[in-house]
Amino acid sequence: MDTWQDIARFGKKIISAGLTSSRFGNISFKLGNKIVITSTGSMLDELDQSKIIEVDLKGPCAQDVIASTETCVHRAIYLNTSFLAVIHIHSPYAVALSLIEPDAVEPIDGEGLQFLGSMPIVSGEFGTDLLASNVSSALKTHRASIARGHGVFATGESLVEAYISACMAEHSSQIIYLTKIMNYINRKS
């Protein structure tokens, strides 16, 4: 079972892997009728118990004010899918591709094809019900979705699985981006 210490551990891993900048992103897991989630504005590589908040799964509660601004998105994912953990990152290659691709990022690398699959690109301003609805709908049939110009929502049955999905999302996005650059250079030559 995931714990607040696991959230802190994965926060450090996310930053050291370059998946996001310290203040951008959030991590959560479902615990019964609660969601354990990072607080708003927390630095992912400096998390302690005071930066991890428990909120109600079923709907807004008083703690939502200090929880991540993306709490409504995490809540919608848990209410509409069977996933038990969510990692949201602002990974540069995935965000860049979300501004280029029309509907989805389709991995071309073997691991991305095998373990991740298509990543739908959805719209909605961060922290809104529209984003929550669009992301949770996309994640009914996918492991990761990208909010256009904003970042990846990666999921799993545990924080380990959500972290692997987040890593795969950025790795596959980087491969696509680099391939597009090389194809562009080769056409210009």
VOPAGU-2260 file (C-alpha; in pm, 1 decimal, decimal comma):
REM VOPAGU-2260
SITE   aa  ch    i         X         Y         Z
SITE  MET   A    0       0,0       0,0       0,0
SITE  ASP   A    1     125,1     348,6     -86,0
SITE  THR   A    2     208,5     591,5     197,0
SITE  TRP   A    3     284,9     962,7     224,8
SITE  GLN   A    4     654,7     861,8     238,9
SITE  ASP   A    5     612,1     700,1    -103,0
SITE  ILE   A    6     471,5    1026,7    -238,0
SITE  ALA   A    7     781,1    1206,7    -104,1
SITE  ARG   A    8    1011,0     940,7    -253,1
SITE  PHE   A    9     848,3     964,3    -595,8
SITE  GLY   A   10     853,5    1343,6    -578,1
SITE  LYS   A   11    1231,8    1326,7    -552,2
SITE  LYS   A   12    1251,7    1067,9    -831,3
SITE  ILE   A   13    1035,5    1282,0   -1061,0
SITE  ILE   A   14    1258,1    1586,6   -1012,8
SITE  SER   A   15    1588,6    1397,2   -1037,1
SITE  ALA   A   16    1466,3    1232,7   -1361,5
SITE  GLY   A   17    1391,6    1577,9   -1507,7
SITE  LEU   A   18    1023,8    1495,8   -1558,9
SITE  THR   A   19     911,6    1834,2   -1424,3
SITE  SER   A   20    1036,0    2138,6   -1236,9
SITE  SER   A   21    1010,9    2128,2    -859,5
SITE  ARG   A   22     692,5    2331,8    -815,6
SITE  PHE   A   23     505,4    2190,1   -1115,4
SITE  GLY   A   24     310,2    1871,1   -1081,6
SITE  ASN   A   25     133,9    1668,8    -817,0
SITE  ILE   A   26     107,7    1315,6    -688,3
SITE  SER   A   27    -178,4    1124,9    -529,5
SITE  PHE   A   28    -313,7     785,1    -438,0
SITE  LYS   A   29    -656,9     660,5    -343,3
SITE  LEU   A   30    -697,8     529,7       9,6
SITE  GLY   A   31   -1049,6     399,8      73,1
SITE  ASN   A   32   -1283,7     699,3      56,9
SITE  LYS   A   33    -994,0     945,3      69,0
SITE  ILE   A   34    -734,5    1082,4    -169,6
SITE  VAL   A   35    -385,2    1146,4     -36,2
SITE  ILE   A   36    -238,7    1428,3    -248,4
SITE  THR   A   37      38,1    1686,5    -250,1
SITE  SER   A   38     -50,1    2036,2    -131,7
SITE  THR   A   39     -76,0    2334,8    -360,2
SITE  GLY   A   40     257,2    2498,7    -439,1
SITE  SER   A   41     462,5    2223,7    -277,3
SITE  MET   A   42     807,0    2143,0    -412,9
SITE  LEU   A   43     804,9    1780,0    -520,6
SITE  ASP   A   44    1164,8    1719,6    -417,5
SITE  GLU   A   45    1110,2    1861,4     -65,7
SITE  LEU   A   46     789,4    1690,2      43,5
SITE  ASP   A   47     724,9    1599,3     405,7
SITE  GLN   A   48     411,2    1496,5     590,2
SITE  SER   A   49     296,2    1860,0     623,2
SITE  LYS   A   50     281,7    1889,3     240,9
SITE  ILE   A   51      63,5    1580,3     194,1
SITE  ILE   A   52    -311,4    1638,5     232,8
SITE  GLU   A   53    -606,3    1401,0     271,5
SITE  VAL   A   54    -923,9    1500,8      86,5
SITE  ASP   A   55   -1259,1    1332,7      38,7
SITE  LEU   A   56   -1293,2    1108,6    -265,7
SITE  LYS   A   57   -1663,3    1174,0    -323,9
SITE  GLY   A   58   -1652,2    1551,2    -349,8
SITE  PRO   A   59   -1505,9    1884,0    -244,9
SITE  CYS   A   60   -1414,7    1927,9     120,4
SITE  ALA   A   61   -1252,2    2194,2     338,3
SITE  GLN   A   62    -903,1    2050,8     275,7
SITE  ASP   A   63    -934,8    2112,7    -100,5
SITE  VAL   A   64    -825,8    2473,6     -35,4
SITE  ILE   A   65    -473,7    2363,2      59,9
SITE  ALA   A   66    -454,9    2055,0    -162,4
SITE  SER   A   67    -321,3    2068,3    -517,6
SITE  THR   A   68    -514,3    2286,8    -759,1
SITE  GLU   A   69    -551,4    1969,0    -967,3
SITE  THR   A   70    -740,1    1786,0    -689,7
SITE  CYS   A   71   -1061,1    1792,6    -895,6
SITE  VAL   A   72    -879,8    1613,5   -1180,5
SITE  HIS   A   73    -737,0    1345,0    -951,0
SITE  ARG   A   74   -1081,5    1302,0    -791,0
SITE  ALA   A   75   -1248,7    1258,3   -1131,4
SITE  ILE   A   76    -987,3    1001,4   -1236,0
SITE  TYR   A   77   -1048,2     795,0    -921,8
SITE  LEU   A   78   -1426,5     821,7    -952,3
SITE  ASN   A   79   -1431,3     723,0   -1321,3
SITE  THR   A   80   -1153,3     464,1   -1351,5
SITE  SER   A   81   -1009,5     176,7   -1148,9
SITE  PHE   A   82    -667,5     340,6   -1106,5
SITE  LEU   A   83    -532,8     386,0    -753,7
SITE  ALA   A   84    -246,8     632,6    -816,9
SITE  VAL   A   85    -196,0     942,7   -1030,7
SITE  ILE   A   86     117,8    1140,1   -1112,5
SITE  HIS   A   87      81,4    1471,1   -1294,8
SITE  ILE   A   88     398,6    1613,9   -1449,8
SITE  HIS   A   89     480,3    1904,8   -1677,8
SITE  SER   A   90     733,4    1708,0   -1878,6
SITE  PRO   A   91     881,4    1920,5   -2159,0
SITE  TYR   A   92     866,5    1681,6   -2455,1
SITE  ALA   A   93     510,8    1566,6   -2385,1
SITE  VAL   A   94     395,9    1927,1   -2338,1
SITE  ALA   A   95     570,9    2029,5   -2662,3
SITE  LEU   A   96     403,8    1748,3   -2856,5
SITE  SER   A   97      65,7    1838,9   -2708,5
SITE  LEU   A   98     103,9    2174,4   -2884,3
SITE  ILE   A   99     193,9    2010,8   -3218,7
SITE  GLU   A  100     -19,9    1697,7   -3244,0
SITE  PRO   A  101    -393,9    1736,1   -3309,2
SITE  ASP   A  102    -550,9    1457,9   -3100,9
SITE  ALA   A  103    -300,8    1219,3   -2943,8
SITE  VAL   A  104      63,6    1135,7   -2899,0
SITE  GLU   A  105     122,0     793,1   -3053,4
SITE  PRO   A  106     442,5     625,2   -2930,3
SITE  ILE   A  107     672,4     490,8   -3199,9
SITE  ASP   A  108     926,1     321,0   -2971,1
SITE  GLY   A  109     883,2     -44,3   -2877,9
SITE  GLU   A  110     839,4       9,1   -2504,8
SITE  GLY   A  111     592,9     293,9   -2553,3
SITE  LEU   A  112     387,0      86,5   -2793,3
SITE  GLN   A  113     392,6    -218,6   -2567,7
SITE  PHE   A  114     348,5     -68,2   -2220,9
SITE  LEU   A  115     182,4     270,5   -2269,3
SITE  GLY   A  116      -1,8     304,3   -2597,3
SITE  SER   A  117    -169,3     615,2   -2728,0
SITE  MET   A  118    -185,6     927,2   -2509,4
SITE  PRO   A  119    -494,4    1134,7   -2588,0
SITE  ILE   A  120    -447,7    1511,9   -2582,8
SITE  VAL   A  121    -731,2    1686,5   -2401,3
SITE  SER   A  122    -829,2    2047,0   -2345,7
SITE  GLY   A  123    -923,1    2241,1   -2034,3
SITE  GLU   A  124    -762,2    2498,4   -1809,4
SITE  PHE   A  125    -573,2    2356,8   -1512,5
SITE  GLY   A  126    -778,7    2290,1   -1201,7
SITE  THR   A  127   -1115,1    2306,9   -1381,1
SITE  ASP   A  128   -1409,9    2071,4   -1401,8
SITE  LEU   A  129   -1369,1    2067,4   -1781,2
SITE  LEU   A  130   -1013,0    1938,9   -1751,5
SITE  ALA   A  131   -1123,1    1687,8   -1486,6
SITE  SER   A  132   -1396,3    1555,5   -1714,3
SITE  ASN   A  133   -1174,8    1537,9   -2023,3
SITE  VAL   A  134    -878,4    1371,4   -1850,1
SITE  SER   A  135   -1089,2    1116,6   -1662,2
SITE  SER   A  136   -1276,8    1026,8   -1981,6
SITE  ALA   A  137    -950,3     973,8   -2170,2
SITE  LEU   A  138    -808,5     760,6   -1889,7
SITE  LYS   A  139   -1097,0     515,9   -1902,5
SITE  THR   A  140    -912,9     346,1   -2190,1
SITE  HIS   A  141    -553,7     476,4   -2158,6
SITE  ARG   A  142    -275,9     484,3   -1898,1
SITE  ALA   A  143    -174,2     845,4   -1967,1
SITE  SER   A  144    -330,9    1157,4   -2111,7
SITE  ILE   A  145    -179,9    1497,4   -2189,0
SITE  ALA   A  146    -355,9    1823,5   -2111,2
SITE  ARG   A  147    -274,1    2047,2   -2408,4
SITE  GLY   A  148       8,4    2282,5   -2317,8
SITE  HIS   A  149      -3,8    2171,9   -1956,2
SITE  GLY   A  150     120,9    1821,4   -1883,4
SITE  VAL   A  151      81,1    1447,5   -1845,6
SITE  PHE   A  152    -159,7    1270,1   -1612,6
SITE  ALA   A  153     -12,5     921,8   -1566,6
SITE  THR   A  154    -188,9     643,6   -1379,8
SITE  GLY   A  155    -138,2     303,1   -1226,6
SITE  GLU   A  156    -250,0      56,1    -963,3
SITE  SER   A  157      26,0     199,0    -740,5
SITE  LEU   A  158     264,2     492,8    -735,0
SITE  VAL   A  159     528,6     265,6    -888,4
SITE  GLU   A  160     303,3     196,7   -1188,3
SITE  ALA   A  161     200,8     563,8   -1219,7
SITE  TYR   A  162     569,2     663,1   -1212,8
SITE  ILE   A  163     650,5     409,7   -1484,9
SITE  SER   A  164     362,9     549,7   -1694,5
SITE  ALA   A  165     492,7     905,6   -1640,7
SITE  CYS   A  166     846,5     803,2   -1740,1
SITE  MET   A  167     720,3     617,6   -2047,2
SITE  ALA   A  168     505,9     915,1   -2150,0
SITE  GLU   A  169     805,7    1148,0   -2148,7
SITE  HIS   A  170    1045,5     892,5   -2301,4
SITE  SER   A  171     808,4     814,5   -2588,9
SITE  SER   A  172     742,7    1186,8   -2639,4
SITE  GLN   A  173    1116,0    1255,4   -2654,0
SITE  ILE   A  174    1168,2     980,1   -2912,6
SITE  ILE   A  175     888,2    1123,3   -3129,4
SITE  TYR   A  176    1021,0    1477,5   -3093,7
SITE  LEU   A  177    1377,5    1378,3   -3183,6
SITE  THR   A  178    1253,6    1174,9   -3480,4
SITE  LYS   A  179    1050,9    1473,0   -3605,0
SITE  ILE   A  180    1362,5    1694,8   -3577,5
SITE  MET   A  181    1577,2    1444,7   -3766,8
SITE  ASN   A  182    1313,2    1404,7   -4037,9
SITE  TYR   A  183    1293,8    1782,7   -4072,6
SITE  ILE   A  184    1674,5    1813,0   -4097,9
SITE  ASN   A  185    1691,7    1531,2   -4354,1
SITE  ARG   A  186    1423,8    1698,8   -4569,6
SITE  LYS   A  187    1618,4    2026,3   -4562,6
SITE  SER   A  188    1945,1    1858,8   -4663,0
